[in-house]
Amino acid sequence: MVVVPVSEALRRLSEDPRFWSFLFVNDGAHPDPDPAEVRVSLPVTGGYGLVLDLDLVTGEQTLGLREPASSEPVQLGWTGPGRPYPAALRWHELELCARVIALEDPTLPHPGLVVALLSPFAPLTPDDDVDAVAAVREAAYRSLRREVPPVAAAGPEQAPLPLFTAEAWWPRPPALSPQVIDEAAVAAYTVPAPVQLEVRGGSRFPREGLTELVRQAAQRLSRLPEEQLYAEVRPLARHIADTGDLRPVNDLLGVLTEAGCDHPTVLDALSEPLVPIEACWMVETLAGAVPGSLLRRHL
């Protein structure tokens, strides 16, 4: 599979809190619409992929399905200012695709940018685990980081008079947080949508194509533990998945490293500092366990 790098425009936008407010508040144009339009192409597997088109001037967002040998994506759902997000995807479909994308493209770890961008198109249904979905979404939003310059030293250029030596006279400028979305926004963006627009029953909805994408993505994920390199660690991964105890994850990482594993997505998910949600989905995958089964033990 050919990895399609995330565009510099999207990288820049994703590090701007105003961009995420534009997506989720969805009340008009982005305050700095440059470029005016952004296409986010997310290849999944077998020539299938998801495509998100963003119009930063009109506020319109279109999610599409790319199929093999097709020049343009088929629309899954559309939204605009003041309109609810369409329920174009089910949560398990989105997370499955996000896991496969992370395996194919280490620059898009899971949970991360894929879930952050597309989760509004996969609202909760009665079949979903509310706490598990919220935990993955929160982790995705918190994973968005940016480089921040060091805070300039505060203080006078020359020694001040004794009366003015206290730090109160020389306050430090506020430091930017490397976390793009603050905790208040994380909480707000994770609240389930009050209104859902069901589109999957429409005559033009590409059911067969989406079903095939999900089928192939599930196959891709299930093949990983069967590969020779990972087959050796499957018993240990299965033990972790069965017991719910993440303490042996470091042992799992050691066995993988000794076996010659150099897959960045696999190693990063199991490395310190350990992020339980990342470790859980990777252990589930290596164990061939049901997605989400280990995560639910840690909520």
N, C-alpha and C positions, 0 to 999 in steps of 0.2 A: 504494500500500500504506500502511495506517495503522501508524505506529510506536507500539508499546506500550512506554512507558518502564519501565525496570527499577524495581521497587518499592523504596521507601526501606528496607523490611525486608531485602531481599536485598542492597542496597548495604551496609547496616550489617554484615550477616553476612559478606559477602565480604571485609570488612576485618578480620575476626577470625581469627587462625590456628587457633583452636579449632574453628571451623566446618569448615575444610578437613580437620583431623584427624578430625572427626566423619564427614565424607563418605568418606574414604579408608581410615581404620582400621576404621570401621564396626563398632564394638563396643558400641553402646548409645546412650543419649540424649545430646543436646547439653547441655553443662553449664549453659547459660543459654537454655532453650527459650522464648524470647519474640520473636516469636509461636510458638505450638506447631506450626503448619503453615504452609508457604510453597509457593505455586504459582509456578513460573517459566514464563511463556508466551513462546515464541520464534517469532513468525511468520517464515516463510521466503519463500514466494511463492505466488501463485495461490490463496490461502485455505488453503494447507497450512502446518503448523508443527509444532514439537516442544514438548512440555509436560513439565516435570519437577515432580513433587509430592514435597515433603519433609516428613516427620513428625519434628520435632525431639525428640519425646518417645519414640516407639517406635523411631526410627532407620530406619524404612522409607523407601525411595525408589522411586518409580514413574515410568518414562519412558513418555510417550504420544505418539501421532500425532494431530494435529488435522487433520481433513479439511474441505473446504468444506461449509458449511451444517450442520455437526455441532455439537451443543451441548456435548458432552463428548469428550475425546480417547479414542482406542482404545489399549489397553495394548500397548506394545512389549516392556516388560520390567519386572521388579520384583525388588528385593533388600531384605534386612533384616540385622540384626546377625548376624554369623557365617556369612552366606551369600555365595557368589561373585556378582560382577556378571554379569548376563545379557549375552550377546553380541548385543544387539539391533540394533546398527548396525555396518556396516563402516567402517573408518577413512576411506576415500575419500568415503563418504556424509556422515559427520560434517563433514569438512573442507569439502566442497562447500557444505553448508548454512551452515557458519560464515562462509564467504566471502560468500555471498549476503546473510546477515543483516548482515554488516558494511557491505555496499554500501547496504542499505536503512535501516540504523540506525547512524549514525556514533558513537553512544554505546556501541556494542558492537564495537570494533575486533577485527581478527583478526591473530594469535592472541591470545585474551584470555579473557573470562569464559565464553563459550560452550564453547570447547574445555576449559577448566578444569573446568566442571561436568559435561560430558557424555562426556569421553574414557573414563572407566571403563566406559561402556556400549558402547565400540567397541574391544575388545581386539585385539591384533595377530593377524594370520593369516599363513600362509606366503607370501601374495601381497604383504604389506606390506614397505616399506623400513624396517627397524628403526631405523636412524639418523635418517632423515627424520622419522618419527613422533615419536621421542624429542625431536628438536630443536624441533618445533612445540609439543609438550606442555610442554617446559621453558620455552619463550618465553611460553607462555600463563600458566604459574604465576608467572613473574618479572614479568609485566605487571601483576599485581595490586598496586596501590599504595594507600597511605593517607596522609592528612595527619598529620604529627606535630608536636607543639608544640616550640618551641625549648627547648634545654636551659637551665635557669635558671643564672645566673651563680653560681659557687661562690666562697666566701671569707667572711671575717668582716665584720660590719657596721661594725666599727671597726678601726683599725690594731692588729694583734696585737703581742705582745711579740716581740722579735727572734728568740727561740728557736722561735717558731711561725709564721714567715713562709713556710716552704717549702710548695710545692704539695701535698706528701704529707699535710699537715695539713688540707687543704681539698679533698678529692677531688670531682670532678664526678660528678653522678648519671649512670647509664648512659643513653645516648640511644636512643630507639626508632628502628628502621629503617623507612623508608617502604615497603620491600618487605615485603608481608604474609607471604609464605612464605619462610622462610630456605633457604639452599642445601642444607642437610642434608635438609630436608623435600622440596625440589624433586627431589633425587636419589631419595629413597624413593618418592615418588608416581609417578615416571616408570618405575620397575621394572615390567616386564610382569607381569600377574597370573599366579600359578602355576596357577590353576584357572579354567576358563571354563565357563559354563553356556550351552549352545547352545539358543536358543529359536526361531530363525527357521523351523524345520521344523514347529512346532506348528500344529495346525489352526486355531487362533484368531489366529495371527499375521497382521497386516494387510499381506500381501505386496504386493497390488495398490496399496494406498494409498501405501505407502512407495516402491514403484517409480515411481509417478506423481510423488510429491514430488521424487525424485531427478531424474527426467526434466525436470521444469519448472525445477528449480534449475539444472541444466546449461544449459538454454536461456537462462535469465536471465543467467547468467555469459557465455555465448557472444555474447549480443546487445550487450554493453557496447562491445567494440571496433568494432562496426559503426555505432554512433551517430556522427553527424557530428562532434561535438566531439572524440571520441577517435580517429576514423579518421585524422586528420591525424598523430597520433603513432605510429600502428601500425608504420610502417617502423622508427622508432628503437627502439621497444619490441621488435620482432622481432630487431633487431641485437643488443640486450643479451641477449635470451633465447638467441640462437644462439651468441654468443661467451662468455656467462657472465661478462662483465666489467660490474660494477656502477658503474664510474666515470662513465659517461655518464648515470647516473640524475638527476644535478642538471640536465643539459641537458634531459632528458625533463620534469622538473618545470617548467623555464623555459618550454618550448614549451606545456605545458598551461596554465600561468598566463597567458601571453600570449594564448592562444586563449579565455580567459574561463572556464576550469574553476574552479569554486568548491566542488567536492564534498569535504567534509572527509575522508572515508575515503581517497579517492584521493590528495589532497595530503599528508595526514599520513603515509601509508605511504612516500612518496617524499622526505620532508623530513628535514633534519638535526635531531638526531643520527640517522643512518640505522641502522635495525634491519634487518639483511640479510633475515631471514625475512619481515618485512612488505614490504620492497621486492620480494622475489622473487615473492610471490604476486600483487602488483599488476602487476608487469611481465609475468608470465605471462598475467594476465587481459587486459591491454591489447594484448598480442601475439597473443592467441588461441592460446597455447601450451598444451601438456598440463600440467595442474596437477602441481606438484612437479618438473618437468623442470629448471627453473633452480635450485631449492633444492638439488637433489642435487649440483650443481657446487660448492656452498659448504660442504659437510660434510667 
